[in-house]
Amino acid sequence: MEPLTWTGTLGAYLNPLLALFAAVFAVAAVAQFILGFVLQPGRTTANADGTLSVERGPLEWIGEAMKWSFLGIVLVVLAYLLGGIVTPYGTGGIIGAMSARFLPVWIALIATFALSITFKRRLGLYGKLFDSPIGMVGFGLVMFWVFTAIFGGPLDMIITHDPLSQVSGLKNKIPGVPVPGIEEMGVGAHYLLGGDNLARDIFSRMVEGAWIVIQIAPLATLFAFMVGITLGLPAGYYGGALDTFLSFLANLILAFPVILLFYLLVTPEIVATGIPSYMAAVLFLFPVIFLGVLLNSRYYTQPTFRTGLLIVVLGIAGFTYLAIISQRGTPLQILPNAIDPITINGGILVVFVSVVFVNAPTVFRIVRSLALDIQTRDYVAAAQTRGEGAWYIMLWEILPNARGPLIVDFCLRIGYTTILLGTLGFFGLGLPPESPDWGSTINEGRKLLSIYPHPALPPAVALLTLVLGLNLLADGLREESLKD
Amino acid sequence: MGRFILQRAGIMLLTALCLTFIVFALTNLYPNLEKLAKTQANSRMTDTEVVSWLENRGYLQPLPVKYGQWLGVLPGYVIEGSDGRTRARCAPDGVPTDDTPRFCGVLQGDWGTSTVFREDVAEIVGKRLGLTGWLMLAVMCVMVPGALLLGVLSGMREGSRTDRTLSTVSIVSTATPEYVSGVLFIAIFASSAVGLKWFKGTATSAMEDITFANFTLPVITIALYGMGYIARMTRASMTEVMTAQYIRTARLKGVSFRNIVLKHALRNALIAPFTVIMLQFPWLLNGVVIVETLFNYKGFGWTLVQAASNNDIELLLGVSVVSVIVVLVTQLISDIGYVFLNPRIRIS
């Protein structure tokens, strides 16, 4: 059977168009950047009817050329993607075939954007995100990977081959190579992005890797935030010896080179001693404490309601906590297996704990400085005069007013956590070597990088786009939250 | 000022002690020692043999005692082993004599011996630091001017198209970790299958002879990740300065835009980036580890990976002492420099 080319038969019409638009765009962009320092923008004149008109100088014409050629590029790319979905398998080449595999993701993305833009005035800060183009691009990139993870991981709708199975003869083969033994043109007839050095499908591994990253990164960031908030608020609010001590601890962890810390925490010998399990036991306690204090400080004036609520919430949280930290084969096996519903792969737990541990001190410092700043405000003084408890002021007066910077930092930090996960994979730490997560795949691909670059590139680009999306999203959120 | 520096130095010393103790404790956990014994002596030793091997070499003393010996505040051990030989910490290859010093630790200048490279730790660390020094120097020469230029250009006219383009560039560069950009660069510029073949994909030859071809990719890879962050900080500080009252006064006075930027705004706008650049050192250390592993440049970061993956206790301690000192000293410099550069802050 024929190998697939990148753009298939559609490429014959679309490739020259794309090249043309790209060339015009590149020339215009460079020209605008250089001439922008020399030429003056066109003169603006105010008309009698209150409008402004701009004279078209050379800069404005270059701007127009850029705008239209960019539109052209977008249209051609859309044509590649749509063409792959509409035409039969193989016509659209590798890009078309991949686009067809991502069909559920496209539908989910379009639905999300359509709904959000329709109701954006009622959605608060999330809705305002759709006023900023940068924020929208970032949100789109992030949601693309989130949907890919969900549809590709548990729902199993995207991958073409099993990410762990090897097909002989496809070792290090280039993208679009046909799978031997399949005669019919259809899904699974080719390795869309080629084979890696163990002859596994790179495309399927990349999609599976998204599920691992999307599972760990946001949750680990959330836990780091819980730890940072629970310790940072009292440090900033009370100050004094508590603050000095906690800040010293935070600086201690921050002064460690991250990679050294990973090597010290994640090696199999250390895992055997159970240190990561004990750390998990301490770190995972913070969300439970946070929830308990949060609800108690809010409802302590209604003791009957408070007690019932706390019993239910802390019961569920406490049981989850015990189920997570008690794992078979670790020193902490508290719950008997029969009532332990959660089993986590040992490697994932260790990775999770070390990522939370590295992130928590930075969050602590941010929360501490925000608390220091906000506690001088009048509404805090008002609450103190009312006789509110210290934890009520911290959690229900200071924390909600610090939410803007915290949300922005949360987005950035998910990106940073993704980078850290990749770093762990890159050094082969924590996750098992056959795991399809992006860091491990890059690590495996880099060994033969100068001969076969294709196995390392898809996970690298995937990681780059996800982190870029999170950064742009954070930028958009910051811009929009500063507007009011 | 003197008291401030003293106080910071005290905290620094305490931090360094705590950190080395943590590293010491983690590397001296029993499973690690067992692995060490098996790699050093014989991989098929029985458990009792492992214990006696470790006992004879002083590894099973209490942790604080071992730490004190490493530090040089407690006398080194002299153990008559179960095999009849007497070993002493301060006499590495033989029976201790009367000339053998009692104390031999970091304070006496004895950093111990690497079990992987079979060399003096101080020697290894010195040599590797020298190699990394060249890398860092090149990175700083590329990164700092590049980042400042990027930040000042985009910050001087906030909201212009130049600003938006350059801001996007810096966001992209902060979103690209070293192992991603390194892989992309090798694939584009150095791959022998496809690509431009302008540079070399390894920097091993740069250890002897630095050339443009073998050193460009590692330097650019490290510089790129740090550059975006510094550029964004510079941009923020520049936009803040450009909206200040005295800039408006200068404008109304009729000073040209070029002079406003160069003479009035630049100096004040560069105070904040200075701190950020100093605080980038710990991050650079991370980047150095990744890039040296990726490009096989056997410097400090490469040594860290080797020491950590082989549980080479004394080398790992040496490496972590150096890196912790680098981190803490740069923090100190950034604090002091901030005070010196910014006339509005005075520490009493």
Chai-1 contact restraints between the chains, C-beta under 6 A:
chainA,res_idxA,chainB,res_idxB,connection_type,confidence,min_distance_angstrom,max_distance_angstrom,comment,restraint_id
A,G36,B,T162,contact,1.0,0.0,6.0,A-B,restraint_1
A,L252,B,T15,contact,1.0,0.0,6.0,A-B,restraint_2
A,L252,B,C18,contact,1.0,0.0,6.0,A-B,restraint_3
A,A255,B,T15,contact,1.0,0.0,6.0,A-B,restraint_4
A,A255,B,V324,contact,1.0,0.0,6.0,A-B,restraint_5
A,A255,B,V327,contact,1.0,0.0,6.0,A-B,restraint_6
A,P257,B,L285,contact,1.0,0.0,6.0,A-B,restraint_7
A,P257,B,S323,contact,1.0,0.0,6.0,A-B,restraint_8
A,V258,B,N286,contact,1.0,0.0,6.0,A-B,restraint_9
A,I259,B,N286,contact,1.0,0.0,6.0,A-B,restraint_10
A,I259,B,V289,contact,1.0,0.0,6.0,A-B,restraint_11
A,L260,B,S320,contact,1.0,0.0,6.0,A-B,restraint_12
A,Y263,B,A308,contact,1.0,0.0,6.0,A-B,restraint_13
A,L264,B,L26,contact,1.0,0.0,6.0,A-B,restraint_14
A,E269,B,P31,contact,1.0,0.0,6.0,A-B,restraint_15
A,E269,B,N32,contact,1.0,0.0,6.0,A-B,restraint_16
A,E269,B,K35,contact,1.0,0.0,6.0,A-B,restraint_17
A,A272,B,P31,contact,1.0,0.0,6.0,A-B,restraint_18
A,T273,B,L29,contact,1.0,0.0,6.0,A-B,restraint_19
A,T273,B,P31,contact,1.0,0.0,6.0,A-B,restraint_20
A,I419,B,P177,contact,1.0,0.0,6.0,A-B,restraint_21
A,F426,B,Y179,contact,1.0,0.0,6.0,A-B,restraint_22
A,I442,B,Y179,contact,1.0,0.0,6.0,A-B,restraint_23
A,L449,B,I186,contact,1.0,0.0,6.0,A-B,restraint_24
A,S450,B,A190,contact,1.0,0.0,6.0,A-B,restraint_25
A,S450,B,S191,contact,1.0,0.0,6.0,A-B,restraint_26
A,S450,B,S192,contact,1.0,0.0,6.0,A-B,restraint_27
A,S450,B,G201,contact,1.0,0.0,6.0,A-B,restraint_28
A,I451,B,A193,contact,1.0,0.0,6.0,A-B,restraint_29
A,P453,B,A187,contact,1.0,0.0,6.0,A-B,restraint_30
A,P453,B,S191,contact,1.0,0.0,6.0,A-B,restraint_31
A,A456,B,V183,contact,1.0,0.0,6.0,A-B,restraint_32
A,L457,B,A187,contact,1.0,0.0,6.0,A-B,restraint_33
A,A460,B,V180,contact,1.0,0.0,6.0,A-B,restraint_34
A,A460,B,V183,contact,1.0,0.0,6.0,A-B,restraint_35
A,L463,B,V180,contact,1.0,0.0,6.0,A-B,restraint_36
A,L464,B,T176,contact,1.0,0.0,6.0,A-B,restraint_37
A,L464,B,V180,contact,1.0,0.0,6.0,A-B,restraint_38
A,V467,B,A175,contact,1.0,0.0,6.0,A-B,restraint_39
A,L468,B,A175,contact,1.0,0.0,6.0,A-B,restraint_40
A,N471,B,I171,contact,1.0,0.0,6.0,A-B,restraint_41
A,N471,B,A175,contact,1.0,0.0,6.0,A-B,restraint_42
